[in-house]
């Protein structure tokens, strides 16, 4: 199976005149062709920063990005701006949360789709673009009439579907969705996730889905990475991580989410708050909130331990000395 994305020790630090914020700390994971990775965690855990770093959309004046990212076998961070621009929307594309902000309010949807398509295919005819766009619009359960409409004439759910269709115009190898269904009602969200999964399977597109909703990961991702305060604390197959969570934070997330099956259980929130990410911590960053914290947790940083071939956790409960 072809390796699409390989992230190694990715760190992001935001800078201002007053302080630095360590938003992502040495995140590592990989993605093969057709994989769907859910990046999950509470607000402020660094999920969107991770996605923006991979997309190379963080301004150098405010963010220092370190580590290595291999995209389609090439050093993504060493690529020139010209090389990156040539691959954006063609091999790597993104769907953001607020679809209304993605479209010009004074131009028809069809005109905007044509402009986007011609960035990489300047000689494409109007008919060629319409045929391609119509196929993708049908895949997201929209008919061709939206091509002639303005954004204000469409609902939020319809605009989100169009955003997804536009992101797939050039059949990219990697699609990143940053809370792409959060603002939608649960019925529309379920429909879009099902359509997106079917499309990705047909087009063999790999996906990274950034979300705080575990149900999104459970229904549409085969892999999951759990983030807390900028750290990937657990990662592995979705079935394994969600059924047999290892890290106390992962268990806390699942305990705070209602189950639609089985016996009713009392929901339990994770006590405390996210730490101040402008500070460096000697031990485990989750220790102040962890119900199973030990003395070593506040003194030494845990390292990643492989529990099975593809399921790993960063926790002193499963590891030994600091690497």
Secondary structure, DSSP 8 states (H G I E B T S, - for coil): --EEEEEEEEEEEEE-SS-EEEEEEEEEEEEETT-EEEEE-STTSSHHHHHHHHTT-S-TTTEEEEEEEEETTEETTTS-HHHHHHHBTTTEEEE-S-GGGGS-TTSBHHHHHHHHHHTT-TT--HHHHHHHHHHHHHHTT--GGGGGSBGGGS-HHHHHHHHHHHHTTT--SEEEEESTTTTS-HHHHHHHHHHHHHHHHHHT-EEEEEES-HHHHHHH-SEEEEEETTEEEEEEEHHHHHHS--SHHHHHHHHTS--SSSS--------S----TTS--SS-TTGGG-TT--HHHHHS---EEESSSS-EEE-TTT--S--
